């Protein structure tokens, strides 16, 4: 028995039958990215409209707030890193250990999406509860981090624990956006993703001011309070458009790992995954080292400003690229984004010797490279075609490689920066950054070439 959709006098309605007992020999029914079974109700229920209305846009705004809190704070770790390495109690510990805290959180937040998609597929009725648990865990980890004096505890709390909590807050929004938006999905995802740019602009300034006034302990406690209040308000408006099923005691649930994940067998999936990896390996080194480069030219204040400009320029990029991906073939938008990023890295950053040129690079590269993530929904839909219910799993699989890049890119760049201190490139690559700039530009250029492969392997018929 399947869930059916009808249109009665312009209103979309769902017939929600009780969940029948299923023959174990038969494959599970696919209903959506978060529910692979029919919905539980005996009545016909009117659903909120797609793409319009208070429900859709309040979900979009709440997703923007959560994106701001999760990623905005994560992308501001460079400010904490500079403070930890110059103030007790962490100023005498390994700088490598301190540098691992922020990337650990980012890698976990990116990488846990596929596991959460499996969990929510089996337990779709636990989505909202898990988000509240993630919020509580985030507040707890930030609060406890303010009391620790050992770096391994800082890694576990502000790194691993906060990463797990952030993923539990972030990923349900990604899984649910396709329920609320179809024709305007690119625009909605661009608005939601823009939260990371807004947060990336505000948090470095905010964190830097608090660290100067009250130190890291009260800064972490204040941010914990801020996340608890704003995150709690946002969660009130995060809800599925299609009500999740309610399982009775002893009733069989879907398999934890769904069978027949065909997108793993498609060339298009792997070409986009490779492009995503290369693009992210060009993005994360800039997000980590642009502040250090700016401080070498000018002052610590300029480092905070340039990091804020870099992060906030992604707002325009994400909204614009999301808007364009609704109207034009997204592989060519990817090509323009990555090729422009490569040129900016090779020329603007490579020959930057004034603060104005660094600002120009941060704005252009941040907008082009930071906006790239807005194409991921369209790519996930194409990779899952003709199984649209697996689109969100494809999206979460794409981000695993992005989590890998969040570690690999900065590590490789760190080695190259150390090597660059003993090599002179004349007017190119100030302060030993020449090898890093060449690495960033090369990864961006390589991702522009693989964007062409994405266009070639893209399915001819796209299922929305």
N, C-alpha and C positions, 0 to 999 in steps of 0.2 A: 504494500500500500504506500503510495507516494504522496508527498505534500504537493498541493496544487495551488496555482495562482489564478485568480479570475479578476476581471475588470467589470465592475457594476456601476453604471452611471458615473464613469470617470474615476472611481475609487478602486485602488488595488486592495484586494483582500486575500487572505490565506485561509485555507481549510486546514485545521490543525487536529488531525485524528490522534487517538491514543497510539502509543508506540506498540506495535504488534510483536509477538515473539518471532524470532527469526531462526530459520534453519541454519545451524552452524556451517553447513556445507556451502551456503550461498554467500557471495561477497556482500559486504556492508553497503547500505545505501548512502550515496553522496548527496548532501544537501547544501553545504556551504563550507567555507574554510574553517569555521569553528564548530560546525555541527554536521556530522556525517550520518545523521539519522533523522527521521521525520520528527516534527515538533509535537509536543505533548499538550493537547487540549481537545475538547470535544466540540468546540464552537468555531464558528467562522469569525475571524478577527480582522479588523481593518488595520492596515499597516501605514506608517507615516510615508510620505512621498519621498522618492529618490531625487537627489540633486537640489531640492528646494525645501523650504519650510524651516520652522524653528528647530525641529529635531536634528536635521542634517547639519545646519550651520552652528548650532550650539555644540554638537559633537565636534565639529571642525575647530571651534574656538577652544574647547576643553583640550583637544589633542595638541593644539598650539601651545597651551600653557604647560602641559606635561613635557612636551618637546623642549620648551625653554628651560624647565627645571632640570631635566635629566641631562641633556646634551650641552646646554649653556654652561652649567656648572662643570661638566666633564672637560669641556674645551678651555676652561680657565685654569686648569691645573698648573700650567706653566708659571702662573703667579705664585701659587703655593710652593712650587719647586724652588723658585728663587728665594723665597722666604725661609723654607726649611733648611736649605744649604748654607744660610748665613746667620741663622739664629738658633740658640739652644732650644730643645735638647737634641736636635738632629744635625747640627752643623758639623759634628765630628764623625758622623757615620759615612758609609760609602755613598758617593753621589749616584752611583749606578742603582743602588737600592732605592734611593729617594726618587730617581727618575722612573722607576718601574711602577710606582703607585698609580699614576694617572693612566698610562697605557694598559695596565692590568684591568682597570675598571672599563675602559673603552672596549677592549678586546672581548671581555665577557658580555657586555651589553650587546655588541654586534653578534657574537657567536651563539648566544643561547636561543635565538629566535626559532631555529628549526626544532629544537627539543621542546620548546613551549608550544609550537604548532602541533606536535604529536600529542602533548598532554591535553591541550584544549580540544583536540579532535575527539579524545576519549571522554573528557570531562568538560563539555561546553558549559555546564551549569556552574562551574567553579571560576569562570573568568573574572567576574566582578570581585568575588571574594579574594582571589589571588592578587588583584590590583591593590586592594586595601592592605593586604599583608605586605606587598612590596613597598607601599608607602610607609608603613610602620617600621619595616626593616631599614629603610633609607634613613628615617629620622633617628633610629636607634644607633646605626653605624656611625653617622655623623656625630651624634652626641658622645658616644664612647670614644671616638677618635680624639676628641678634645682632651681626654684624660691620659692618653698613653704617652710613654716616654721611650718605647722601644720600636725600632723601625719595622720589625716583622709584624708587630701588632697593627702598625699604621697600614702596612700592605694588606693585611687581612681585612681591616675595617674600611678604610677609605678607598682601598683598591678592590679586593675580591667581594666583600660584602656589599659595598655600594654598587658594584657592577651587577650583581645578581638582582638587587632591589630595583635598579634602574631598568633592567630588561623586563622585569615583571610589570613595571608601570608603562613602558614604551610599546612593547610588542602587541598587546591587545588592541591598541589604537590602530596599528598597521593592519592587523587581521580584520578589523571591523570596518575600515574605511570603504572597502568595496561593497559593503551592504548599503551604505548611506549614499554613495556617489557612483555614478556610471559615466554619463556624458561629461561631467565636470570633475572626474576623478583626478586628472592631472592638476587642475587648478587647486582642488582641495588639498591634495598631497603637497603641492608647493607651499600653500599657506601653512600647513602643519609643520613641514620641514623648515620653514622660515623661522620657527621658534628657536632652532639651534643658532641661527644667525643673530637674532635679537638677544638671546641669552649670552651668546658669545661676545656680543658688544658690551652688554651691561655688567655681566659677572666679573670680568677682569677689573673694570673700574671700581665696582662695588667691593670686591674682595681686597683689592689693593688698598683702598681707603680704610677698610675695617682692620686689616693687618697692621697698618701704620698706627691706628688709634688704640686697638684693644688686644692685639696679638692673635696668634692662630687659634688659641683655645676658645675664646669668646666668639671669634669669627665663625668657627665650626658650629658652635651652639646656636648662634643667631641664624645661620643658614639652615640648620635643622628645623628651627621653629618656622622659618619662612616656607620651607618645603612642606611641612606638615599642614600649614594653613592653606596655602595656595593649591597644593596637591589635593587636599581634601575637598576644596570647593570644585576643582576640575573634575574629580571622580564622580561628583553628583550628576554630571551631565554626560558621562561616558556610559553608554548602554547599547546593546545590540538592537538593530532595527527589527530583526526577526527574533522573537522570544526564544530563548534556549529551551531544549526539552527538559522535562523533569522525570528522572528515572525512579522506578519503584524498587523496593528492596528485592534483591535477587535477580533483577532484570539485567540481561546481557547488554554490555556496552560495546561500542566499536573497538576494534583492535587499536592498541597503543601506537603501533607503527602501521599506517595504512598501506595496503598492498597496491601494486600497480602504480608506483610513482613514475610515470612515463617520462616526465620532464628530464630526469637524469639521463635518459637515452637519446635526447635530442641534441643535435649539433648546435642549435641556436642557444640552448642553455649554456653550453660550455664556452661558446665564443663571447657571450655577454659576461660570464663569470671571469674569463681571462681579462676582458676589458676593465671590469670593475676592480680587479686586483691591481692592474697596472696603474689605473687612474688614482686609486687610493694610495698606492705607494709613492705617487708624486704629491699627493695632498698632505698627508700626515707629517712628513718632514718639515714642510713649510709652516704648518700650524705649530710645530714644536720649536723651530729654530728662528723664525722670523723676528721674535721678540729679542733674542740674543743678538742677532745681526743689527737690529735697530739700536740696541743699547750700546753696541760697539761704535756706532756712528755718533750717537748723541748722548742720551741719558736714560735712566730707569723709567722716567715718566713717558718718554717717547716709546719705550718698549711696550708699556701698557696700552698706549694709544694705538700703536700699529697693530697689536693683536686684536684690539676691539674693532678696528677698521677691517681687518682681514675677516674676522668672523661675521661682522654685520653686513659686509658686501654680499655674503651668501644669501641674505634675505631677498634681495632683488633678483639674484641669479636663480634661486629656487622657484620663486613665484613666476618669473618670466619663462624659464625652461619648462616648468610644469604647464603653463598656459600654452606654450608652443607645441608641447608634446600631445596636446589634445587636438591639434589642427594640422600638424605636419608629421611625416615619418620620423620617429624619434632617433633612428640610427644616424641620420644626417645632422640632427641637433647634437648628438654625442660627438660627431666628428668635429663640428664647429667648436664645441666646448673644449675638447681635448687639444685640438690643434692651436687654438688661441692660448690655452694654458702653457703649451710647450714654448711658443714664441715669447710669451711674457717671462717665463723662467730663464730661457737662454739669453734674452736681450735685456729686459728691464731689470731683473735681479742680478744677472751676470755683470752688468756694467754700472750697477747702483753704487754711487759714491756720495750721495747726499740724502738727507732725510726725506726730501720731497720725492725723490725717485723711489725710495722704499715705500712711501705711502702710495704712490701710483701703482707699484707692483702689487701691494697688498690688496688694493681695491679691485684691480683687473683680474688678477689670479684668483682672489677669493670669490669674486662673482662668477667667473667661468667654471672654476673647479668645484667650488662649493655648491653650485646649482646642479651639478651632474646627477646627484642622487634623486632628483625629481623624475627621472625617466624609469626608475626601477619598477614602478607598478605596471607600466606599459610592457616592459620587457618580461616581467613575471607572467603577465597574461598571455603573451605570445609563447613563452616557453611551455606553459601548461596546456596550450591549445592542442587538442580539443577537449581538455578536461578543466574547465574554468574553476571548478571547486578546489583545484590544487594550486591556484595562482599564488595564494598567500604563502604556501609552503615553498614555492619556487623563489619568492621574494626573500624569505628568511634564509634560504640556502645561499642566495647571492651574498648576503651580509656576512656569512661565515668567512668568505675570502677577504671581506673588508676588515673583519676583526684580525685576520692573519696579517694584513697589510699594516694595521695599526701598530703592530709589533715590529715587523720586518723593516718597514720603511724608516722609522726613527733609528733602529739599531744599525742598519747599513749606513745611514747618513752620519751617525755618530762616529763610526769607524772612518768614513771618508773625511769628516771634518778634522779628526785628529791627524790623518795623513796630509791634509791640505795645509797644515801649519808649517810644513817644511818645503812647500812647493810654491813657486811664484808664477803667476800667469800674467804678469804685467798689470794693465788696467782692469783685467777681468778677475772677478772673484775676490773681492776684498776680504781681509781678515781670515784667509784660509778657507773660505766658503766655495771656492771654485769647483772642487769635485762634487760638493753637495748640489750646487746649481746645475751642473751637467747631469747628475743623476736624476734630479727632479724633472728637468727638461726632457731627458731621454725616456723616462717612464711615461710622461704625458704624450710624447710623440709616438711611442709604441702603442699606447691606448688609442690614438687616433687611427692608426693602421688597423688595429683589431676592430674598431668601430665599423670599418668597411666590411669586414667579415660578418659582423652582426647584421648589416644590411643585406648581405648575400644570403645568409642562412635564415633570415626572418621568414616565418610562414606567410604564404600569400594571403590567407584569409585569417583575420584576427577576430577572436571571440572575446567580447567585452563582458 
